[in-house]
Amino acid sequence: MSAFLRSRTGVVLVAFLAIAAFFLLIEHTAHVFGVLPYALLLLCPLLHVFMHHGHDGHSRHDEEQHSGEDER
């Protein structure tokens, strides 16, 4: 994928998408800002799920550390 982005076609595609996103944002600013509160509310559960993904491993890691200290 990174080889494609470094090619001439990839650079042109990225530049076109950036320009299109800029003009879309400029022309539809009211719509973007109108949806922003709802987007933030929808983003909260997703962030919660992904940010707490590794929490189940912490308790096992702490138990292994403490059990290793007892054996010494």
BAVEX-301009 format. One line per field, with one value per atom (N, C-alpha, C): residue number from 1; residue in one letter; atom name; x, y, z. Coordinates in Angstrom, 3 decimals, padded with zeros to 6 digits. Example, Ala and Ser with C-alpha at 12.3 -4.5 7.8 and 13.67 -1.06 7.14 Angstrom:
BEGIN
num	(1  1  1  2  2  2)
residuo	(A  A  A  S  S  S)
atomo	(N  CA  C  N  CA  C)
c1	(013.190  012.300  013.200  012.850  013.670  012.900)
c2	(-005.690  -004.500  -003.300  -002.250  -001.060  000.030)
c3	(007.800  007.800  007.800  007.080  007.140  007.870)
//
This chain:
BEGIN
num	(1  1  1  2  2  2  3  3  3  4  4  4  5  5  5  6  6  6  7  7  7  8  8  8  9  9  9  10  10  10  11  11  11  12  12  12  13  13  13  14  14  14  15  15  15  16  16  16  17  17  17  18  18  18  19  19  19  20  20  20  21  21  21  22  22  22  23  23  23  24  24  24  25  25  25  26  26  26  27  27  27  28  28  28  29  29  29  30  30  30  31  31  31  32  32  32  33  33  33  34  34  34  35  35  35  36  36  36  37  37  37  38  38  38  39  39  39  40  40  40  41  41  41  42  42  42  43  43  43  44  44  44  45  45  45  46  46  46  47  47  47  48  48  48  49  49  49  50  50  50  51  51  51  52  52  52  53  53  53  54  54  54  55  55  55  56  56  56  57  57  57  58  58  58  59  59  59  60  60  60  61  61  61  62  62  62  63  63  63  64  64  64  65  65  65  66  66  66  67  67  67  68  68  68  69  69  69  70  70  70  71  71  71  72  72  72)
residuo	(M  M  M  S  S  S  A  A  A  F  F  F  L  L  L  R  R  R  S  S  S  R  R  R  T  T  T  G  G  G  V  V  V  V  V  V  L  L  L  V  V  V  A  A  A  F  F  F  L  L  L  A  A  A  I  I  I  A  A  A  A  A  A  F  F  F  F  F  F  L  L  L  L  L  L  I  I  I  E  E  E  H  H  H  T  T  T  A  A  A  H  H  H  V  V  V  F  F  F  G  G  G  V  V  V  L  L  L  P  P  P  Y  Y  Y  A  A  A  L  L  L  L  L  L  L  L  L  L  L  L  C  C  C  P  P  P  L  L  L  L  L  L  H  H  H  V  V  V  F  F  F  M  M  M  H  H  H  H  H  H  G  G  G  H  H  H  D  D  D  G  G  G  H  H  H  S  S  S  R  R  R  H  H  H  D  D  D  E  E  E  E  E  E  Q  Q  Q  H  H  H  S  S  S  G  G  G  E  E  E  D  D  D  E  E  E  R  R  R)
atomo	(N  CA  C  N  CA  C  N  CA  C  N  CA  C  N  CA  C  N  CA  C  N  CA  C  N  CA  C  N  CA  C  N  CA  C  N  CA  C  N  CA  C  N  CA  C  N  CA  C  N  CA  C  N  CA  C  N  CA  C  N  CA  C  N  CA  C  N  CA  C  N  CA  C  N  CA  C  N  CA  C  N  CA  C  N  CA  C  N  CA  C  N  CA  C  N  CA  C  N  CA  C  N  CA  C  N  CA  C  N  CA  C  N  CA  C  N  CA  C  N  CA  C  N  CA  C  N  CA  C  N  CA  C  N  CA  C  N  CA  C  N  CA  C  N  CA  C  N  CA  C  N  CA  C  N  CA  C  N  CA  C  N  CA  C  N  CA  C  N  CA  C  N  CA  C  N  CA  C  N  CA  C  N  CA  C  N  CA  C  N  CA  C  N  CA  C  N  CA  C  N  CA  C  N  CA  C  N  CA  C  N  CA  C  N  CA  C  N  CA  C  N  CA  C  N  CA  C  N  CA  C  N  CA  C  N  CA  C  N  CA  C  N  CA  C  N  CA  C  N  CA  C)
c1	(000.829  000.000  000.865  001.926  002.764  003.497  003.774  004.404  003.456  002.151  001.173  001.117  001.157  001.081  002.313  003.422  004.645  004.705  003.846  003.842  003.201  003.378  002.823  001.299  000.696  -000.763  -001.255  -000.550  -000.938  -000.843  000.215  000.381  -000.737  -001.062  -002.149  -003.482  -003.714  -004.957  -005.068  -004.010  -004.025  -004.239  -003.571  -003.748  -005.187  -005.746  -007.134  -008.091  -007.896  -008.771  -008.647  -007.439  -007.241  -007.941  -007.813  -008.478  -009.991  -010.483  -011.928  -012.452  -011.718  -012.135  -012.148  -011.160  -011.105  -012.324  -012.622  -013.763  -015.088  -015.172  -016.391  -016.617  -015.556  -015.661  -016.013  -015.401  -015.663  -017.114  -017.595  -018.941  -020.043  -019.738  -020.773  -020.419  -019.838  -019.415  -020.592  -021.721  -022.884  -023.344  -023.308  -023.716  -022.725  -021.436  -020.403  -020.516  -020.664  -020.774  -022.104  -023.133  -024.413  -024.379  -023.541  -023.434  -022.393  -021.529  -020.413  -020.825  -021.848  -022.229  -022.672  -023.391  -023.822  -022.646  -021.704  -020.512  -019.705  -019.604  -018.889  -019.604  -020.937  -021.695  -021.547  -021.502  -021.315  -019.883  -018.958  -017.559  -017.236  -017.978  -017.705  -017.755  -018.800  -018.801  -017.669  -017.363  -016.267  -014.934  -014.678  -013.450  -013.412  -014.540  -014.608  -014.237  -014.778  -014.498  -013.025  -012.489  -011.115  -010.098  -010.408  -009.453  -009.387  -010.475  -010.497  -010.270  -009.779  -009.593  -008.615  -007.543  -006.518  -006.641  -007.727  -007.824  -007.914  -008.429  -008.540  -007.161  -006.173  -004.833  -004.055  -004.457  -003.699  -003.751  -004.922  -005.030  -004.178  -004.166  -003.336  -001.860  -001.505  -000.110  000.346  -000.515  -000.170  -000.033  -000.926  -000.850  000.441  000.849  002.091  003.284  003.255  004.355  004.449  003.311  003.331  003.718  003.258  003.619  005.093  005.672  007.106  007.946  007.427  008.152  008.121  007.032  006.915  007.903  008.212  009.094  010.545  010.894  012.298  012.683)
c2	(-001.197  000.000  001.248  001.269  002.464  002.669  001.574  001.720  002.427  002.133  002.805  004.292  004.648  006.054  006.835  006.162  006.825  006.954  006.235  006.321  007.638  007.974  009.214  009.201  008.062  007.940  008.127  007.546  007.673  009.100  009.801  011.200  012.055  011.825  012.581  012.267  011.014  010.629  011.288  011.263  011.887  013.390  014.025  015.462  015.776  014.980  015.194  015.030  014.011  013.790  014.917  015.431  016.537  017.798  018.090  019.267  019.102  017.913  017.661  017.802  017.287  017.410  018.870  019.630  021.064  021.792  021.619  022.316  021.802  020.533  019.997  020.609  020.751  021.352  022.828  023.536  024.974  025.219  024.428  024.651  024.148  023.192  022.592  022.700  023.819  024.020  023.914  024.483  024.450  023.019  022.195  020.800  020.033  020.300  019.595  019.951  021.232  021.644  021.224  021.067  020.596  019.131  018.348  016.916  016.640  017.593  017.387  016.920  017.493  016.981  015.512  015.135  013.744  012.817  013.293  012.495  012.270  013.285  013.123  012.137  012.217  011.270  009.838  009.657  008.322  007.834  008.751  008.391  007.929  008.408  008.051  006.540  005.825  004.377  003.663  004.116  003.488  003.682  004.885  005.135  004.318  004.197  003.411  001.956  001.398  000.003  -000.187  000.696  000.513  000.907  001.869  002.287  001.293  000.562  -000.410  -001.827  -001.957  -003.281  -004.137  -003.577  -004.372  -004.466  -003.992  -003.982  -005.375  -006.344  -007.665  -008.283  -007.842  -008.396  -007.806  -006.648  -006.010  -006.818  -007.348  -008.085  -009.345  -010.030  -011.231  -010.879  -009.754  -009.340  -008.982  -008.282  -007.926  -009.167  -010.146  -011.384  -012.136  -012.169  -012.855  -012.142  -010.815  -010.067  -010.342  -010.332  -010.556  -012.001  -012.945  -014.333  -014.560  -013.837  -013.955  -013.390  -012.361  -011.762  -012.676  -013.444  -014.332  -015.490  -015.913  -017.062  -016.706  -015.452  -015.054  -015.119)
c3	(000.000  000.000  000.000  000.786  000.824  -000.499  -001.218  -002.531  -003.493  -003.375  -004.229  -003.912  -002.623  -002.246  -002.690  -002.863  -003.318  -004.838  -005.530  -006.991  -007.425  -008.674  -009.207  -009.109  -009.407  -009.327  -007.892  -006.946  -005.543  -005.042  -005.439  -005.023  -005.613  -006.866  -007.503  -006.818  -006.496  -005.818  -004.446  -003.672  -002.342  -002.465  -003.411  -003.610  -004.024  -004.921  -005.350  -004.174  -003.353  -002.200  -001.183  -000.990  -000.055  -000.556  -001.845  -002.422  -002.366  -002.682  -002.632  -001.203  -000.228  001.170  001.605  001.175  001.506  000.970  -000.319  -000.897  -000.348  -000.039  000.565  001.937  002.700  004.022  003.927  002.995  002.837  002.402  001.460  000.933  001.863  002.708  003.552  005.028  005.429  006.809  007.774  007.419  008.309  008.548  007.518  007.675  008.541  008.335  009.109  010.580  010.886  012.281  012.887  012.081  012.591  012.999  012.341  012.630  013.710  013.970  014.888  016.289  016.929  018.261  018.229  017.191  017.080  016.800  016.009  015.733  017.005  017.838  019.107  020.029  020.058  020.883  020.381  019.076  018.523  018.709  018.786  018.943  020.370  021.349  022.749  023.001  022.584  022.824  022.088  020.886  020.142  020.861  021.331  022.069  023.347  024.017  025.251  024.973  023.913  023.576  023.226  022.397  021.951  023.010  023.856  024.872  026.026  026.290  027.384  026.885  025.681  025.082  025.877  026.372  027.033  028.533  029.132  030.586  031.207  030.493  031.102  031.318  030.610  030.756  031.907  032.418  033.487  034.774  035.110  036.379  036.335  035.214  035.110  035.145  034.547  034.537  035.955  036.702  038.081  038.955  038.761  039.553  039.261  037.998  037.639  038.250  038.287  038.872  040.360  041.052  042.497  042.832  042.042  042.314  042.055  041.110  040.834  041.962  042.631  043.750  044.949  045.134  046.282  046.173  044.962  044.779  045.054  044.974  045.163  046.552)
//
